[in-house]
């Protein structure tokens, strides 16, 4: 290139840059001159009586977000930030068809990215498949599927077994390779918990909520069919899917069981590693299940959070802190709500002898240490969050815990309190029995007492303890014919003498 051409090219770049700066400055000046005005109550009421104008609502969403971006400089003098947020939430609910409860939660999570997140939920995530390394290699599988008319690529540098499928001329669930168990159709985000678990060969591993078996078969392939995996699911019908995938993928080291995960520690424990992909609200997979937009409320979230806490404590109790290779628990959900993620982990940190450790995942956003009124453990930043609008994956949360002691904090104190309560209950029962016996004696005949026992000024020194003693004591004091006999002394006076008791 000639020097004059280089100079011309450089000049053109400078002119283009100056033009963009001038345009940006012009837009800024226009926006400062024209301040957006929120609609009045009458305007909103009038609008609600007509069919929704989506274009008008979308324009208002953009303008309100523009004001919130520089609230101090663009707001109306008599309007608060909450006024703008309330209007934004109502418009977002109307435009994207969410309920207000869930939309408020999402706006709290993504105050500056809410539109991007909601738009990402309107689009399906790419179809991904995972190579079964027990039977084939990713390169060979990709070539075989390309020959069948499948357009695909590696999912990314972060996975050595994943493939993303753009389009296919054949059904992916009916190819000879699929039927032979060379791959499984699985969301890319579902690879992440198993990668964080990092199972080793010849270990003893529990997948506590394993249906339909994608993560279980992934663990088995990493273990090269060594050791043993217990694939558990509380739903008996869903457990059938595990059986099908385990057989098709050629897995031989897996035991499938059907227990309530909360009770699993009483069934079996001492595992090297435990994976808990907990049941959740599904707020990270709205693109797959659009019903989540409207059918989730506060009670559903609280119910999920309570169940997740119980399951996580059970998963920790199943793990062996003395394992030479493990002692790790991985907790994951397909929810993005703090109530189902950081709050659950914080609860486990307070209730069990565990600590957060790095997940080993080199991408994803850090978990929240501060969120709204919540203050979490500083190591909560070691957890990882994944979002559809930033990673093009289903919304997901992954945390990895290391168990450093098998003792349960406060268990000894609870045992002591329980023992004391049991003792107090036993004492209360004894008192009730004693009162009942006294009542029977008072309602019946008055027992005849020996003169020695009833002599004036003489106290009864016997302790009144159990009801058994009272019965014996009553029996001793009750007159029985033939127990005493009369005989005459030398002086002719009659005297009573007690018969000696038989030793038999």
Residue, then its C-alpha position, 0 to 999 in steps of 0.5 A: x500500500x502506498x503512503x498516500x493510501x495509508x494516510x487516506x485510510x487513517x484520515x477516514x478512520x478519524x473522520x468516522x470516529x468524530x462522526x460517531x462522537x458527534x452523533x452520541x453527543x447530539x443524542x445526549x443533548x436531545x435526551x436531556x432536553x426531553x424528559x420522559x413523563x410517567x403516565x397519570x393514573x387516569x391514563x393508565x386506567x383508560x389504557x387498561x380498558x382497551x386491548x394492550x398496545x404492545x408497541x406503546x408498552x415496549x416504548x415505555x419500557x425503554x424510556x423508563x429504563x433510560x430514566x433509571x439509568x441516570x435517575x438523578x438527572x432524568x427523573x420528574x421532580x415529584x416522582x420517586x424511584x419506586x414509582x418508575x420501578x412499579x411502572x416498569x414491572x407492570x409493563x414488563x409483566x404485560x409485555x412478556x406475560x409474567x406474574x408480578x411476584x416473579x417479575x419483581x424477583x427478576x428485576x432485583x436480580x437484573x436491574x440493568x439487564x432485565x430486558x436482555x434476560x427476558x428476551x433470552x427466555x423467549x428463544x430456545x437454547x441450542x440443542x446439545x449432546x454429550x459424547x459417551x466416551x465409554x463407546x466412542x470419541x467426540x471426533x468420530x461421533x461428530x463425523x458420523x453425524x455430519x455424514x447423516x446431515x447433522x450440522x454441529x460444532x464443539x460446544x466450547x473450550x470448557x467441555x471436551x465431550x459436548x457438541x452443539x447441534x444447529x439443525x439436523x435432517x434426521x431425528x437426533x433421538x433415533x439415529x443408529x449412534x443414539x440407539x447404540x449409546x454413543x451420545x445422550x441429548x443433554x443440556x449444556x448446563x447439566x454438564x457443569x455439576x458433574x465437572x465440578x464433582x470431578x469423580x475419580x476412578x474406584x470411588x463410591x458416589x451417590x447421585x441423590x436426585x438422578x432422573x433421567x440419568x444424564x448426570x449419572x451416566x456422565x459420572x460413570x463415563x468419567x469413572x470408566x465404569x469403575x467403583x460404584x454409583x448409587x443413582x437414587x430418585x424419589x419418583x419411581x416413574x422417573x427412575x425408569x428413565x434412569x434404567x433405560x439410559x444406563x442400559x443404552x449407554x453401557x453403564x455397568x457400575x450403577x445401582x438404581x434405587x428409589x428412596x426419599x433423599x431426605x431419609x437416605x442417610x438412614x439407608x446408606x452413608x459413607x460416600x466419597x462424593x455426593x451430587x445433589x441436583x435439587x428439585x427447584x422452581x425452574x426459573x432458569x429454564x423458562x425457555x423450556x417451560x413457559x408455564x413458570x412465568x405465571x404459576x410460581x408464587x412465594x409459597x412455591x419458592x418457600x416450599x422448594x427452599x425448605x425441601x432443598x435445605x433438607x436434601x442438602x443436609x441429608x446429602x452432607x450426612x451421606x458423605x464421608x469426611x474421612x474419605x482419602x480421595x473425596x469428601x465433596x458435595x456438589x449442590x446445583x439447581x436450574x433456578x436463578x433465585x437467591x432463595x433457592x441457591x445462596x440462602x440454602x448454601x448459607x443454611x448448610x454452612x451453619x448446620x454442618x461441618x462443611x466449607x465452600x471450595x472452588x468449583x473448578x469451572x473457569x467461567x460463570x458469574x460469582x455467587x452473591x455475597x451481598x444481595x438486598x438485605x442478605x449478607x452471605x459468607x464471603x466464600x459464597x463468591x466461589x459458587x457459580x451462576x450461569x445465565x441464558x443471556x450471557x452464556x447462552x446456557x440454561x440458568x444454573x447454579x453450582x456450589x461445591x462443599x468440602x466436608x471436614x468432620x462427620x460430627x453434626x454440630x449440636x447433635x450431643x446437646x440435642x441428645x441430652x435435651x431429648x433424654x431429659x425430656x424423656x425422663x421428665x415424661x417418665x416421671x410425669x407418668x409415674x406421678x399420674x399412676x401414683x395419683x390414680x392408685x391414691x384415688x382408688x384407695x380413697x374410693x374403696x374401703x379404708x385399709x386397716x393399719x397396725x397400731x404401731x404404724x398409727x401410734x400418735x406422734x409417730x411419723x411415717x418415714x417411708x418414701x412414697x416413690x413409684x406406684x409399685x411401692x404403693x401397691x405393696x404398701x397397701x397390701x401390707x396394711x390391709x387386714x386379712x383374716x387368719x393373718x393374726x391369731x390369739x394366744x394367752x400369756x401366763x397372766x391370762x391376758x390375750x395378746x396378738x402375735x404376728x405369724x412369721x412369713x414363709x420364706x418360700 
